């Protein structure tokens, strides 16, 4: 199953400015992030949880998490 990460890419631009900044936040490399965004490797529960609960602005609601990580192509 493939996911549409368009909303996640926009979220990254707004909150981290670059893919590298987001990768650093997640604790992964830019190559690993690229694999996830191209549906070659799935995001881990730990990575999704970090975005959901570890943002400086506060926790994200389930609707936002769904739109970022679980929107099907």
Biopython code that builds the backbone (N, CA, C, O; Angstrom):
import numpy as np
from Bio.PDB.StructureBuilder import StructureBuilder

atoms = [
    (1, "UNK", "N", (0.836, -1.167, 0.000)),
    (1, "UNK", "CA", (0.000, 0.000, 0.000)),
    (1, "UNK", "C", (0.890, 1.244, 0.000)),
    (1, "UNK", "O", (1.848, 1.329, 0.768)),
    (2, "UNK", "N", (0.571, 2.189, -0.853)),
    (2, "UNK", "CA", (1.343, 3.426, -0.920)),
    (2, "UNK", "C", (0.564, 4.572, -0.296)),
    (2, "UNK", "O", (-0.663, 4.636, -0.372)),
    (3, "UNK", "N", (1.317, 5.474, 0.324)),
    (3, "UNK", "CA", (0.715, 6.630, 0.968)),
    (3, "UNK", "C", (1.122, 7.905, 0.242)),
    (3, "UNK", "O", (2.195, 7.985, -0.354)),
    (4, "UNK", "N", (0.245, 8.893, 0.306)),
    (4, "UNK", "CA", (0.475, 10.207, -0.294)),
    (4, "UNK", "C", (1.021, 11.122, 0.796)),
    (4, "UNK", "O", (0.310, 11.463, 1.742)),
    (5, "UNK", "N", (2.273, 11.514, 0.664)),
    (5, "UNK", "CA", (2.916, 12.339, 1.677)),
    (5, "UNK", "C", (2.959, 13.820, 1.302)),
    (5, "UNK", "O", (3.812, 14.557, 1.796)),
    (6, "UNK", "N", (2.052, 14.259, 0.437)),
    (6, "UNK", "CA", (1.996, 15.667, 0.041)),
    (6, "UNK", "C", (1.815, 16.566, 1.262)),
    (6, "UNK", "O", (2.519, 17.566, 1.404)),
    (7, "UNK", "N", (0.885, 16.221, 2.136)),
    (7, "UNK", "CA", (0.648, 17.035, 3.341)),
    (7, "UNK", "C", (1.851, 17.007, 4.274)),
    (7, "UNK", "O", (2.171, 18.013, 4.907)),
    (8, "UNK", "N", (2.513, 15.869, 4.361)),
    (8, "UNK", "CA", (3.706, 15.778, 5.204)),
    (8, "UNK", "C", (4.817, 16.661, 4.646)),
    (8, "UNK", "O", (5.514, 17.333, 5.407)),
    (9, "UNK", "N", (4.987, 16.666, 3.345)),
    (9, "UNK", "CA", (6.019, 17.518, 2.737)),
    (9, "UNK", "C", (5.752, 19.000, 3.033)),
    (9, "UNK", "O", (6.683, 19.755, 3.316)),
    (10, "UNK", "N", (4.497, 19.407, 2.969)),
    (10, "UNK", "CA", (4.137, 20.794, 3.289)),
    (10, "UNK", "C", (4.390, 21.083, 4.772)),
    (10, "UNK", "O", (4.891, 22.153, 5.121)),
    (11, "UNK", "N", (4.049, 20.141, 5.630)),
    (11, "UNK", "CA", (4.307, 20.257, 7.063)),
    (11, "UNK", "C", (5.810, 20.433, 7.322)),
    (11, "UNK", "O", (6.214, 21.246, 8.154)),
    (12, "UNK", "N", (6.618, 19.670, 6.607)),
    (12, "UNK", "CA", (8.076, 19.767, 6.752)),
    (12, "UNK", "C", (8.552, 21.155, 6.345)),
    (12, "UNK", "O", (9.355, 21.761, 7.054)),
    (13, "UNK", "N", (8.067, 21.670, 5.212)),
    (13, "UNK", "CA", (8.462, 23.011, 4.751)),
    (13, "UNK", "C", (8.125, 24.076, 5.786)),
    (13, "UNK", "O", (8.938, 24.954, 6.075)),
    (14, "UNK", "N", (6.925, 23.990, 6.341)),
    (14, "UNK", "CA", (6.466, 24.998, 7.302)),
    (14, "UNK", "C", (7.226, 24.905, 8.621)),
    (14, "UNK", "O", (7.626, 25.927, 9.178)),
    (15, "UNK", "N", (7.424, 23.701, 9.120)),
    (15, "UNK", "CA", (7.978, 23.520, 10.463)),
    (15, "UNK", "C", (9.484, 23.299, 10.530)),
    (15, "UNK", "O", (10.105, 23.582, 11.555)),
    (16, "UNK", "N", (10.077, 22.798, 9.450)),
    (16, "UNK", "CA", (11.504, 22.466, 9.486)),
    (16, "UNK", "C", (12.304, 23.108, 8.357)),
    (16, "UNK", "O", (13.535, 23.088, 8.378)),
    (17, "UNK", "N", (11.616, 23.674, 7.381)),
    (17, "UNK", "CA", (12.193, 24.343, 6.218)),
    (17, "UNK", "C", (12.867, 23.389, 5.242)),
    (17, "UNK", "O", (12.749, 23.575, 4.031)),
    (18, "UNK", "N", (13.569, 22.375, 5.735)),
    (18, "UNK", "CA", (14.279, 21.460, 4.837)),
    (18, "UNK", "C", (14.043, 20.008, 5.244)),
    (18, "UNK", "O", (13.686, 19.710, 6.384)),
    (19, "UNK", "N", (14.252, 19.119, 4.283)),
    (19, "UNK", "CA", (14.173, 17.689, 4.586)),
    (19, "UNK", "C", (15.255, 17.303, 5.589)),
    (19, "UNK", "O", (15.036, 16.457, 6.456)),
    (20, "UNK", "N", (16.421, 17.928, 5.465)),
    (20, "UNK", "CA", (17.516, 17.626, 6.388)),
    (20, "UNK", "C", (17.130, 17.973, 7.827)),
    (20, "UNK", "O", (17.408, 17.207, 8.748)),
    (21, "UNK", "N", (16.494, 19.120, 8.016)),
    (21, "UNK", "CA", (16.055, 19.516, 9.353)),
    (21, "UNK", "C", (15.069, 18.525, 9.947)),
    (21, "UNK", "O", (15.129, 18.213, 11.137)),
    (22, "UNK", "N", (14.161, 18.030, 9.111)),
    (22, "UNK", "CA", (13.186, 17.044, 9.575)),
    (22, "UNK", "C", (13.872, 15.717, 9.880)),
    (22, "UNK", "O", (13.549, 15.059, 10.869)),
    (23, "UNK", "N", (14.816, 15.327, 9.030)),
    (23, "UNK", "CA", (15.551, 14.081, 9.257)),
    (23, "UNK", "C", (16.312, 14.135, 10.583)),
    (23, "UNK", "O", (16.320, 13.162, 11.337)),
    (24, "UNK", "N", (16.942, 15.259, 10.861)),
    (24, "UNK", "CA", (17.661, 15.423, 12.132)),
    (24, "UNK", "C", (16.689, 15.299, 13.302)),
    (24, "UNK", "O", (16.990, 14.631, 14.291)),
    (25, "UNK", "N", (15.524, 15.939, 13.195)),
    (25, "UNK", "CA", (14.500, 15.849, 14.241)),
    (25, "UNK", "C", (14.109, 14.393, 14.494)),
    (25, "UNK", "O", (13.956, 13.982, 15.644)),
    (26, "UNK", "N", (13.946, 13.612, 13.419)),
    (26, "UNK", "CA", (13.558, 12.206, 13.556)),
    (26, "UNK", "C", (14.710, 11.316, 14.014)),
    (26, "UNK", "O", (14.486, 10.218, 14.523)),
    (27, "UNK", "N", (15.943, 11.792, 13.832)),
    (27, "UNK", "CA", (17.101, 10.982, 14.192)),
    (27, "UNK", "C", (17.497, 9.998, 13.107)),
    (27, "UNK", "O", (18.072, 8.946, 13.390)),
    (28, "UNK", "N", (17.184, 10.348, 11.848)),
    (28, "UNK", "CA", (17.542, 9.503, 10.707)),
    (28, "UNK", "C", (18.285, 10.352, 9.683)),
    (28, "UNK", "O", (18.308, 11.578, 9.783)),
    (29, "UNK", "N", (18.889, 9.698, 8.702)),
    (29, "UNK", "CA", (19.584, 10.406, 7.647)),
    (29, "UNK", "C", (18.628, 10.864, 6.550)),
    (29, "UNK", "O", (17.480, 10.424, 6.485)),
    (30, "UNK", "N", (19.113, 11.743, 5.700)),
    (30, "UNK", "CA", (18.273, 12.244, 4.607)),
    (30, "UNK", "C", (17.953, 11.149, 3.595)),
    (30, "UNK", "O", (16.881, 11.160, 2.992)),
    (31, "UNK", "N", (18.869, 10.207, 3.404)),
    (31, "UNK", "CA", (18.595, 9.087, 2.499)),
    (31, "UNK", "C", (17.457, 8.238, 3.047)),
    (31, "UNK", "O", (16.561, 7.844, 2.301)),
    (32, "UNK", "N", (17.489, 7.957, 4.338)),
    (32, "UNK", "CA", (16.408, 7.186, 4.963)),
    (32, "UNK", "C", (15.080, 7.926, 4.858)),
    (32, "UNK", "O", (14.046, 7.312, 4.594)),
    (33, "UNK", "N", (15.100, 9.235, 5.061)),
    (33, "UNK", "CA", (13.873, 10.020, 4.936)),
    (33, "UNK", "C", (13.354, 9.964, 3.506)),
    (33, "UNK", "O", (12.151, 9.817, 3.289)),
    (34, "UNK", "N", (14.241, 10.079, 2.541)),
    (34, "UNK", "CA", (13.836, 9.985, 1.140)),
    (34, "UNK", "C", (13.179, 8.651, 0.823)),
    (34, "UNK", "O", (12.205, 8.599, 0.072)),
    (35, "UNK", "N", (13.707, 7.577, 1.390)),
    (35, "UNK", "CA", (13.112, 6.253, 1.181)),
    (35, "UNK", "C", (11.704, 6.183, 1.764)),
    (35, "UNK", "O", (10.818, 5.549, 1.192)),
    (36, "UNK", "N", (11.510, 6.828, 2.886)),
    (36, "UNK", "CA", (10.184, 6.825, 3.507)),
    (36, "UNK", "C", (9.197, 7.655, 2.686)),
    (36, "UNK", "O", (8.064, 7.233, 2.460)),
    (37, "UNK", "N", (9.628, 8.829, 2.244)),
    (37, "UNK", "CA", (8.747, 9.710, 1.475)),
    (37, "UNK", "C", (8.420, 9.146, 0.094)),
    (37, "UNK", "O", (7.421, 9.534, -0.512)),
    (38, "UNK", "N", (9.252, 8.237, -0.405)),
    (38, "UNK", "CA", (8.987, 7.614, -1.711)),
    (38, "UNK", "C", (8.345, 6.232, -1.564)),
    (38, "UNK", "O", (8.269, 5.473, -2.530)),
    (39, "UNK", "N", (7.888, 5.912, -0.365)),
    (39, "UNK", "CA", (7.173, 4.658, -0.092)),
    (39, "UNK", "C", (8.019, 3.402, -0.265)),
    (39, "UNK", "O", (7.473, 2.318, -0.475)),
    (40, "UNK", "N", (9.337, 3.528, -0.182)),
    (40, "UNK", "CA", (10.199, 2.349, -0.272)),
    (40, "UNK", "C", (10.360, 1.685, 1.091)),
    (40, "UNK", "O", (10.525, 0.468, 1.182)),
    (41, "UNK", "N", (10.311, 2.489, 2.147)),
    (41, "UNK", "CA", (10.434, 2.015, 3.526)),
    (41, "UNK", "C", (9.351, 2.734, 4.331)),
    (41, "UNK", "O", (9.181, 3.943, 4.173)),
    (42, "UNK", "N", (8.616, 2.025, 5.186)),
    (42, "UNK", "CA", (7.563, 2.701, 5.962)),
    (42, "UNK", "C", (8.140, 3.528, 7.116)),
    (42, "UNK", "O", (9.205, 3.216, 7.647)),
    (43, "UNK", "N", (7.421, 4.579, 7.490)),
    (43, "UNK", "CA", (7.762, 5.309, 8.706)),
    (43, "UNK", "C", (7.522, 4.371, 9.884)),
    (43, "UNK", "O", (6.564, 3.598, 9.886)),
    (44, "UNK", "N", (8.393, 4.444, 10.882)),
    (44, "UNK", "CA", (8.229, 3.597, 12.063)),
    (44, "UNK", "C", (7.237, 4.239, 13.032)),
    (44, "UNK", "O", (6.953, 5.434, 12.953)),
    (45, "UNK", "N", (6.723, 3.429, 13.937)),
    (45, "UNK", "CA", (5.832, 3.959, 14.974)),
    (45, "UNK", "C", (6.552, 5.011, 15.806)),
    (45, "UNK", "O", (5.959, 6.018, 16.193)),
    (46, "UNK", "N", (7.820, 4.778, 16.078)),
    (46, "UNK", "CA", (8.615, 5.721, 16.869)),
    (46, "UNK", "C", (8.719, 7.073, 16.162)),
    (46, "UNK", "O", (8.609, 8.119, 16.802)),
    (47, "UNK", "N", (8.930, 7.054, 14.848)),
    (47, "UNK", "CA", (9.039, 8.302, 14.084)),
    (47, "UNK", "C", (7.710, 9.048, 14.055)),
    (47, "UNK", "O", (7.670, 10.265, 14.237)),
    (48, "UNK", "N", (6.629, 8.319, 13.827)),
    (48, "UNK", "CA", (5.305, 8.948, 13.802)),
    (48, "UNK", "C", (4.975, 9.514, 15.179)),
    (48, "UNK", "O", (4.438, 10.617, 15.284)),
    (49, "UNK", "N", (5.293, 8.770, 16.231)),
    (49, "UNK", "CA", (5.050, 9.243, 17.593)),
    (49, "UNK", "C", (5.850, 10.502, 17.894)),
    (49, "UNK", "O", (5.356, 11.404, 18.570)),
    (50, "UNK", "N", (7.072, 10.569, 17.402)),
    (50, "UNK", "CA", (7.903, 11.749, 17.647)),
    (50, "UNK", "C", (7.269, 12.984, 17.021)),
    (50, "UNK", "O", (7.280, 14.059, 17.621)),
    (51, "UNK", "N", (6.717, 12.838, 15.820)),
    (51, "UNK", "CA", (6.038, 13.961, 15.175)),
    (51, "UNK", "C", (4.752, 14.293, 15.937)),
    (51, "UNK", "O", (4.450, 15.462, 16.172)),
    (52, "UNK", "N", (4.009, 13.274, 16.315)),
    (52, "UNK", "CA", (2.719, 13.485, 16.983)),
    (52, "UNK", "C", (2.866, 14.142, 18.351)),
    (52, "UNK", "O", (2.049, 14.982, 18.728)),
    (53, "UNK", "N", (3.889, 13.769, 19.083)),
    (53, "UNK", "CA", (4.000, 14.207, 20.475)),
    (53, "UNK", "C", (5.230, 15.046, 20.798)),
    (53, "UNK", "O", (5.340, 15.572, 21.905)),
    (54, "UNK", "N", (6.152, 15.180, 19.856)),
    (54, "UNK", "CA", (7.405, 15.852, 20.160)),
    (54, "UNK", "C", (7.613, 17.202, 19.506)),
    (54, "UNK", "O", (8.715, 17.750, 19.549)),
    (55, "UNK", "N", (6.569, 17.745, 18.902)),
    (55, "UNK", "CA", (6.707, 19.047, 18.254)),
    (55, "UNK", "C", (6.781, 20.143, 19.317)),
    (55, "UNK", "O", (6.050, 20.092, 20.307)),
    (56, "UNK", "N", (7.655, 21.132, 19.124)),
    (56, "UNK", "CA", (7.760, 22.229, 20.101)),
    (56, "UNK", "C", (6.431, 22.958, 20.339)),
    (56, "UNK", "O", (6.181, 23.451, 21.438)),
    (57, "UNK", "N", (5.585, 23.024, 19.312)),
    (57, "UNK", "CA", (4.302, 23.728, 19.447)),
    (57, "UNK", "C", (3.263, 22.897, 20.193)),
    (57, "UNK", "O", (2.183, 23.399, 20.503)),
    (58, "UNK", "N", (3.570, 21.642, 20.485)),
    (58, "UNK", "CA", (2.639, 20.785, 21.210)),
    (58, "UNK", "C", (2.214, 19.578, 20.406)),
    (58, "UNK", "O", (2.624, 19.391, 19.261)),
    (59, "UNK", "N", (1.385, 18.764, 21.031)),
    (59, "UNK", "CA", (0.914, 17.527, 20.401)),
    (59, "UNK", "C", (0.007, 17.824, 19.216)),
    (59, "UNK", "O", (-0.727, 18.812, 19.201)),
    (60, "UNK", "N", (0.077, 16.943, 18.225)),
    (60, "UNK", "CA", (-0.807, 17.044, 17.066)),
    (60, "UNK", "C", (-2.018, 16.152, 17.290)),
    (60, "UNK", "O", (-1.914, 15.106, 17.931)),
    (61, "UNK", "N", (-3.167, 16.564, 16.765)),
    (61, "UNK", "CA", (-4.366, 15.739, 16.921)),
    (61, "UNK", "C", (-4.354, 14.590, 15.913)),
    (61, "UNK", "O", (-3.591, 14.602, 14.946)),
    (62, "UNK", "N", (-5.203, 13.610, 16.155)),
    (62, "UNK", "CA", (-5.238, 12.407, 15.311)),
    (62, "UNK", "C", (-5.585, 12.723, 13.856)),
    (62, "UNK", "O", (-5.059, 12.085, 12.944)),
    (63, "UNK", "N", (-6.450, 13.686, 13.633)),
    (63, "UNK", "CA", (-6.819, 14.062, 12.268)),
    (63, "UNK", "C", (-5.600, 14.567, 11.502)),
    (63, "UNK", "O", (-5.419, 14.243, 10.328)),
    (64, "UNK", "N", (-4.776, 15.354, 12.162)),
    (64, "UNK", "CA", (-3.559, 15.866, 11.529)),
    (64, "UNK", "C", (-2.585, 14.732, 11.244)),
    (64, "UNK", "O", (-2.017, 14.664, 10.155)),
    (65, "UNK", "N", (-2.389, 13.846, 12.205)),
    (65, "UNK", "CA", (-1.490, 12.702, 12.012)),
    (65, "UNK", "C", (-1.967, 11.847, 10.845)),
    (65, "UNK", "O", (-1.166, 11.423, 10.012)),
    (66, "UNK", "N", (-3.266, 11.595, 10.787)),
    (66, "UNK", "CA", (-3.827, 10.823, 9.667)),
    (66, "UNK", "C", (-3.530, 11.491, 8.335)),
    (66, "UNK", "O", (-3.160, 10.819, 7.372)),
    (67, "UNK", "N", (-3.689, 12.807, 8.272)),
    (67, "UNK", "CA", (-3.474, 13.505, 7.003)),
    (67, "UNK", "C", (-1.996, 13.541, 6.610)),
    (67, "UNK", "O", (-1.671, 13.612, 5.425)),
    (68, "UNK", "N", (-1.104, 13.491, 7.594)),
    (68, "UNK", "CA", (0.334, 13.517, 7.307)),
    (68, "UNK", "C", (0.870, 12.149, 6.896)),
    (68, "UNK", "O", (1.657, 12.049, 5.955)),
    (69, "UNK", "N", (0.448, 11.093, 7.596)),
    (69, "UNK", "CA", (1.075, 9.786, 7.425)),
    (69, "UNK", "C", (0.208, 8.687, 6.813)),
    (69, "UNK", "O", (0.748, 7.685, 6.344)),
    (70, "UNK", "N", (-1.100, 8.840, 6.803)),
    (70, "UNK", "CA", (-1.953, 7.715, 6.415)),
    (70, "UNK", "C", (-2.915, 8.014, 5.274)),
    (70, "UNK", "O", (-3.915, 7.316, 5.110)),
    (71, "UNK", "N", (-2.626, 9.031, 4.492)),
    (71, "UNK", "CA", (-3.456, 9.357, 3.334)),
    (71, "UNK", "C", (-3.037, 8.453, 2.175)),
    (71, "UNK", "O", (-1.895, 8.505, 1.720)),
    (72, "UNK", "N", (-3.955, 7.637, 1.709)),
    (72, "UNK", "CA", (-3.631, 6.677, 0.649)),
    (72, "UNK", "C", (-3.567, 7.361, -0.706)),
    (72, "UNK", "O", (-4.270, 8.337, -0.969)),
    (73, "UNK", "N", (-2.699, 6.817, -1.564)),
    (73, "UNK", "CA", (-2.594, 7.323, -2.938)),
    (73, "UNK", "C", (-3.782, 6.893, -3.737)),
    (73, "UNK", "O", (-3.880, 7.219, -4.920)),
]
sb = StructureBuilder()
sb.init_structure("model")
sb.init_model(0)
sb.init_chain("A")
sb.init_seg("    ")
for serial, (resi, resn, name, xyz) in enumerate(atoms, 1):
    if name == "N":
        sb.init_residue(resn, " ", resi, " ")
    sb.init_atom(name, np.array(xyz, "f"), 0.0, 1.0, " ", f" {name:<3s}", serial, name[0])
structure = sb.get_structure()
